Amino acid sequence: NTDLQLTGIQDIEYLAGKYPKSVLSVGVSLKGMLTDIAEGKADAKIDALLDALNAYNRPVYLRLGYGFDDPANIYAPDVYVSAWKKFHERLQAKGSPNVALVWESAACEESNLADWYPGDEVVDWIGTRYECADKNVQFAREHLKPVMISATAQGDWDAWFVPFFKFVNDNNDVVRAVTYINAGESRLSNADVIKSWKNETKQSFWLRGGPKLFGDLGFTK
């Protein structure tokens, strides 16, 4: 993750170098920047971020202002939407065909998602935490958008992973990508879990990093 100050960009560079045949999922915080973005005062910073992402020459899924509806740190809907549209304007002006904008919700409680929705013409993907996926998957269906699920395990293989993979399979009409946060207590370290994970993700249902991935995604360098 990073922000418009490019804080944390070194972590993205490290991962891009370590996994050269994989796509990148990048979260960008807009905290404290919404008004400046909406008013065009942050164009140079947006351009610098886009230049950095373009340089990777691979598909980048940009989770822009992720968690906009988190009750702990909620974004003002009108300013958020204006900032998103301005960011999209800069994206178009720079010509960044490798960058897809992911509109990612955080709240699991019932909320009026439409208040924060910038519009179908400026949103490429809808992102969601697995815990909140039911409502967001339905929202994505209504707007004909693919879904990216972010997940962190909260149990053992049978209790958590099996239901998770079943949910992805059952909703694969819109669920098109999964990011697993392999860190802390959720790190895949148990040998049996790792074996089961590999057995699941090697199925033809999944696209994995490798020489064919970019072509399978329709991306040409």
PyMOL commands that set and color helices and strands:
alter all, ss='L'
color gray80, all
select helices_A, chain A and resi 9-18+34-38+43-54+77-94+113-116+120-122+130-143+157-170+184-186+191-201+213-216
alter helices_A, ss='H'
color red, helices_A
select strands_A, chain A and resi 2-3+24-29+60-64+99-105+125-129+147-151+175-180
alter strands_A, ss='S'
color yellow, strands_A
deselect
rebuild
show_as cartoon
